[in-house]
Amino acid sequence: MNRLNLNLLRALAVMLEERHVTRAAERLHLTQSALSRQLSQLREHFSDPLLIREGNEYLLSARAKQLLPKIQAILTEVDELSEGDSFDPLQCRRRFSFACTDHVAQFIFPEILGRLRDEAPGIDITFEMWRPEWLGRLGQLPLDIASTTTANLPENVRSIHIGQDSPVCLMAENHPLAACELSIEKMLEYPFLRLNSGGDKDSFFDKALESMGLQRRIQYEVPFFSAAFQALEGSSLLMILPHHIAMNALEHFPLAVAQLPLAEVPKNQYHMCWHEVHDQDPAHSWLRQLIAEVLRKEMYLES
């Protein structure tokens, strides 16, 4: 086989994005046997296995990892030829993947979904829990947009700056420290809760304590903000987290917020990121502008 047609390229892109033949077949509205035949053709063309089976999943070969961002860029340009200069969200029929913390998914994304229902009912969203190590690999991942905290963006990653805020201390509204000004000494009398997913949110506090020859007790670690808020409620635990998330938690849980007793508290810089391969995609551009608008409105950030 000397040539690849557009349908084979699309099939390859979806298989590499899904990393699963059955899911890719469902997304392409093909039978699994038909897609398996196309995979055999593609393997022959590239002289490479492309997808390597491991258990019930597939891994991308080194060649496949190189091909994916190139194929995505080609397909984006082809789609732009058919879409012309105008984009109609009402006519768009696409699925996008979005990565963020569970806080955004639970408390902010419902409004985004409401906007999509009214303005672009054919757009579907797949949510992924954000992993910080993904930021430098956006072009290699089946991921369209990510919301994260970062001060430095890798090469070929574009972003919209959403805003900034600073960390605060969150606790139960009846916590003994809720009615008084915090001090390091008072805080260390109580155990802490830490979030162990979605990126570093409180290591600066440990470094500050270390410089004083002090250490806190981490009694409980959880991966989700929703679980953390429920654990704080009615307990003696303390949690250090971004200000906008703490303020949102106050609207849903009986909690209290206090400023940290440190001379210097870092600023969190929030960005909505995507790889350059998506930069000129009209549908992608429309969606990221909509998401950025809602994020800015709902996240209670400092200017």
Secondary structure by P-SEA (a helix, b strand, c coil): cccccaaaaaaaaaaaaaccaaaaaaaacccaaaaaaaaaaaaaaaccccccccccbbbbcaaaaaaaaaaaaaaaaaaaaaaccccccccccbbbbbbbccccccccaaaaaaaaacccccbbbbbbccccccccccccccccbbbbbccccccccccccccbbbbbbbcccccccccccccccccccbbbbbbcccccccaaaaaaaaaacbbbbbccccccaaaaaaaaccccbbbbbcaaaaaaaaacccbbbbbbcccbbbbbbbbbcccccccccaaaaaaaaaaaaaaaacccccc
